[in-house]
Amino acid sequence: MYVRLGTNSKSGPVAGVFPKRPSVGFLAVGFVLLNVVDICLTAFIFQHGGYELNPLIRAALRLGLPTAVCLKVGASAVFAWVLYRFRREEALKVAAALISGVCLFNVVGLTVLSG
Protein backbone atom coordinates (compact mmCIF):
# COMPACT_ATOMS: atom_id res chain seq x y z
CA MET A 1 0.00 0.00 0.00
CA TYR A 2 1.14 3.51 -0.62
CA VAL A 3 -0.24 6.99 -0.11
CA ARG A 4 -0.82 9.06 -3.18
CA LEU A 5 -1.94 12.63 -3.50
CA GLY A 6 -4.66 13.15 -6.01
CA THR A 7 -7.30 15.66 -6.90
CA ASN A 8 -10.99 15.65 -6.40
CA SER A 9 -12.97 17.80 -8.78
CA LYS A 10 -15.16 19.08 -5.94
CA SER A 11 -12.76 19.61 -3.05
CA GLY A 12 -9.28 19.91 -4.62
CA PRO A 13 -6.22 17.90 -3.50
CA VAL A 14 -6.89 14.76 -1.45
CA ALA A 15 -4.71 12.05 0.01
CA GLY A 16 -5.76 8.45 -0.33
CA VAL A 17 -4.41 4.98 0.22
CA PHE A 18 -4.28 2.96 -2.96
CA PRO A 19 -3.13 -0.66 -3.19
CA LYS A 20 -0.20 -1.46 -5.45
CA ARG A 21 -1.32 -3.43 -8.46
CA PRO A 22 -0.33 -7.05 -7.85
CA SER A 23 -0.23 -7.70 -11.59
CA VAL A 24 2.91 -5.56 -11.86
CA GLY A 25 4.67 -7.74 -9.29
CA PHE A 26 3.63 -10.91 -11.10
CA LEU A 27 4.83 -9.37 -14.35
CA ALA A 28 8.22 -8.56 -12.80
CA VAL A 29 8.61 -12.10 -11.46
CA GLY A 30 7.46 -13.51 -14.81
CA PHE A 31 10.07 -11.39 -16.58
CA VAL A 32 12.84 -12.79 -14.38
CA LEU A 33 11.58 -16.37 -14.85
CA LEU A 34 11.50 -15.89 -18.62
CA ASN A 35 15.12 -14.79 -18.42
CA VAL A 36 15.93 -18.02 -16.55
CA VAL A 37 14.21 -20.00 -19.32
CA ASP A 38 16.16 -17.98 -21.89
CA ILE A 39 19.57 -18.67 -20.35
CA CYS A 40 18.79 -22.38 -19.92
CA LEU A 41 17.68 -22.71 -23.55
CA THR A 42 20.67 -20.66 -24.69
CA ALA A 43 23.08 -22.84 -22.71
CA PHE A 44 21.58 -25.99 -24.20
CA ILE A 45 21.82 -24.61 -27.73
CA PHE A 46 25.36 -23.35 -27.08
CA GLN A 47 26.48 -26.77 -25.82
CA HIS A 48 25.05 -28.46 -28.92
CA GLY A 49 26.83 -26.35 -31.50
CA GLY A 50 24.66 -23.24 -31.54
CA TYR A 51 25.91 -19.69 -31.35
CA GLU A 52 25.03 -17.01 -28.79
CA LEU A 53 24.39 -13.64 -30.39
CA ASN A 54 24.77 -11.60 -27.20
CA PRO A 55 28.52 -11.08 -26.61
CA LEU A 56 28.14 -10.64 -22.84
CA ILE A 57 26.22 -13.87 -22.38
CA ARG A 58 28.55 -15.66 -24.83
CA ALA A 59 31.54 -14.64 -22.68
CA ALA A 60 29.69 -15.63 -19.49
CA LEU A 61 28.82 -19.04 -20.97
CA ARG A 62 32.49 -19.62 -21.68
CA LEU A 63 33.13 -19.06 -17.98
CA GLY A 64 30.49 -21.63 -17.10
CA LEU A 65 26.75 -21.99 -16.81
CA PRO A 66 26.53 -20.84 -13.16
CA THR A 67 28.30 -17.58 -14.06
CA ALA A 68 25.96 -16.99 -16.99
CA VAL A 69 22.86 -17.76 -14.93
CA CYS A 70 23.98 -15.41 -12.13
CA LEU A 71 24.72 -12.63 -14.60
CA LYS A 72 21.44 -13.05 -16.49
CA VAL A 73 19.22 -13.46 -13.43
CA GLY A 74 20.96 -10.67 -11.52
CA ALA A 75 20.70 -8.18 -14.37
CA SER A 76 17.09 -9.06 -15.15
CA ALA A 77 16.09 -8.92 -11.47
CA VAL A 78 17.62 -5.46 -11.04
CA PHE A 79 15.96 -4.27 -14.25
CA ALA A 80 12.57 -5.69 -13.21
CA TRP A 81 12.88 -4.21 -9.72
CA VAL A 82 13.63 -0.75 -11.08
CA LEU A 83 10.64 -0.90 -13.43
CA TYR A 84 8.44 -2.25 -10.61
CA ARG A 85 9.69 0.31 -8.09
CA PHE A 86 8.96 3.23 -10.40
CA ARG A 87 5.68 1.67 -11.59
CA ARG A 88 6.69 1.44 -15.25
CA GLU A 89 4.14 -1.25 -16.05
CA GLU A 90 4.10 -0.57 -19.78
CA ALA A 91 7.89 -0.84 -20.05
CA LEU A 92 7.77 -4.08 -18.08
CA LYS A 93 5.13 -5.43 -20.46
CA VAL A 94 7.34 -4.57 -23.45
CA ALA A 95 10.39 -6.17 -21.80
CA ALA A 96 8.40 -9.33 -21.00
CA ALA A 97 7.11 -9.48 -24.58
CA LEU A 98 10.65 -9.10 -25.95
CA ILE A 99 12.12 -11.82 -23.75
CA SER A 100 9.17 -14.05 -24.69
CA GLY A 101 10.17 -13.54 -28.32
CA VAL A 102 13.76 -14.43 -27.48
CA CYS A 103 12.58 -17.65 -25.79
CA LEU A 104 10.50 -18.48 -28.85
CA PHE A 105 13.55 -17.83 -31.05
CA ASN A 106 15.53 -20.24 -28.85
CA VAL A 107 12.84 -22.92 -29.22
CA VAL A 108 13.02 -22.50 -32.99
CA GLY A 109 16.80 -22.83 -32.73
CA LEU A 110 16.36 -26.07 -30.79
CA THR A 111 14.12 -27.50 -33.50
CA VAL A 112 16.65 -26.58 -36.17
CA LEU A 113 19.51 -28.21 -34.23
CA SER A 114 17.50 -31.37 -33.58
CA GLY A 115 16.19 -31.64 -37.14
C-alpha positions in Angstrom: 0.0 0.0 0.0 1.1 3.5 -0.6 -0.2 7.0 -0.1 -0.8 9.1 -3.2 -1.9 12.6 -3.5 -4.7 13.1 -6.0 -7.3 15.7 -6.9 -11.0 15.6 -6.4 -13.0 17.8 -8.8 -15.2 19.1 -5.9 -12.8 19.6 -3.0 -9.3 19.9 -4.6 -6.2 17.9 -3.5 -6.9 14.8 -1.4 -4.7 12.0 0.0 -5.8 8.5 -0.3 -4.4 5.0 0.2 -4.3 3.0 -3.0 -3.1 -0.7 -3.2 -0.2 -1.5 -5.5 -1.3 -3.4 -8.5 -0.3 -7.1 -7.8 -0.2 -7.7 -11.6 2.9 -5.6 -11.9 4.7 -7.7 -9.3 3.6 -10.9 -11.1 4.8 -9.4 -14.3 8.2 -8.6 -12.8 8.6 -12.1 -11.5 7.5 -13.5 -14.8 10.1 -11.4 -16.6 12.8 -12.8 -14.4 11.6 -16.4 -14.8 11.5 -15.9 -18.6 15.1 -14.8 -18.4 15.9 -18.0 -16.5 14.2 -20.0 -19.3 16.2 -18.0 -21.9 19.6 -18.7 -20.3 18.8 -22.4 -19.9 17.7 -22.7 -23.6 20.7 -20.7 -24.7 23.1 -22.8 -22.7 21.6 -26.0 -24.2 21.8 -24.6 -27.7 25.4 -23.3 -27.1 26.5 -26.8 -25.8 25.0 -28.5 -28.9 26.8 -26.3 -31.5 24.7 -23.2 -31.5 25.9 -19.7 -31.3 25.0 -17.0 -28.8 24.4 -13.6 -30.4 24.8 -11.6 -27.2 28.5 -11.1 -26.6 28.1 -10.6 -22.8 26.2 -13.9 -22.4 28.6 -15.7 -24.8 31.5 -14.6 -22.7 29.7 -15.6 -19.5 28.8 -19.0 -21.0 32.5 -19.6 -21.7 33.1 -19.1 -18.0 30.5 -21.6 -17.1 26.7 -22.0 -16.8 26.5 -20.8 -13.2 28.3 -17.6 -14.1 26.0 -17.0 -17.0 22.9 -17.8 -14.9 24.0 -15.4 -12.1 24.7 -12.6 -14.6 21.4 -13.0 -16.5 19.2 -13.5 -13.4 21.0 -10.7 -11.5 20.7 -8.2 -14.4 17.1 -9.1 -15.2 16.1 -8.9 -11.5 17.6 -5.5 -11.0 16.0 -4.3 -14.3 12.6 -5.7 -13.2 12.9 -4.2 -9.7 13.6 -0.7 -11.1 10.6 -0.9 -13.4 8.4 -2.3 -10.6 9.7 0.3 -8.1 9.0 3.2 -10.4 5.7 1.7 -11.6 6.7 1.4 -15.3 4.1 -1.2 -16.0 4.1 -0.6 -19.8 7.9 -0.8 -20.1 7.8 -4.1 -18.1 5.1 -5.4 -20.5 7.3 -4.6 -23.5 10.4 -6.2 -21.8 8.4 -9.3 -21.0 7.1 -9.5 -24.6 10.6 -9.1 -25.9 12.1 -11.8 -23.7 9.2 -14.1 -24.7 10.2 -13.5 -28.3 13.8 -14.4 -27.5 12.6 -17.6 -25.8 10.5 -18.5 -28.8 13.5 -17.8 -31.0 15.5 -20.2 -28.9 12.8 -22.9 -29.2 13.0 -22.5 -33.0 16.8 -22.8 -32.7 16.4 -26.1 -30.8 14.1 -27.5 -33.5 16.7 -26.6 -36.2 19.5 -28.2 -34.2 17.5 -31.4 -33.6 16.2 -31.6 -37.1 
